[in-house]
Amino acid sequence: MSATIDEAAQRLMGLQAEISAQLTKPLNEADTRFKVLDRFLLEVLGWNVDNIDTEESVTSGFVDYTLNASDGRPLAVIEAKRVGKFAVGTASTKTSNLTLKGSVLKSLLGPVKQALRYASLKSVPIAIVTDGRSWLYFQANRRDGLPVLDGKGIFFPSLAAVIVDFPRFHDLLSPEGFSNRLGQVQLNRAEGLVASGEEDQVIVSPPEQAHIHKRDALSQDASLLFSQFFSTITSDSDSEMLTKCFVETSESRKADLEIQKIAQKLLNGIQSID
């Protein structure tokens, strides 16, 4: 675990007794947010108050929390309910990957749909529902054609589950987790899409010596040969061929994940030059 996660875990352990005591009380929704959720977001996970909007009015109601990036871009919405609101259909005390419209999360389906409406209005990719005791983290929109409610969410059934699996909880809900897209990695794992490990990159010469080699005659001839050959068997304008040839498989989805991972790593390393 990184130092950031260690520090957050220590803060949670320091607040465990106080939060546990609040979770045994019949708190209403406002008290749940003030006495439990605010403490999680601000004191444990380290969110800055300037990056959290509360009770924002939208067309269909009020968004309990909107988590924002440092540039003001909305990242996720949280739909909060009073302590004990969720009667989950399982006795499991462990963090689980559950289908959103499945029987286990039946009591959460209303809040899930409510959070999805808010996420759509705010154009955010992630939604979270919680009653202080339980936390459900899930994708609010998908690009793979699967209906959102058929997808899986990551469910922490209790404070004890959060403590035991805190590194994952931190990946999902911390500012660092959002900035590095760790939540998407965790969601992909929940649905069986695990990117293989990356090989270490070794610099064999000083970066300032890097340059583009000119093409020699052989490489130019080879490029022309390949271009002419493949153009005879492929064509972006042949829709029928593309339909017949393209087959989405678990391997292709894993390949897409690898590409996204590489692209995000490159984007994270981009720095502005004044």
Disulfide bonds with the S-S distance in Angstrom:
none
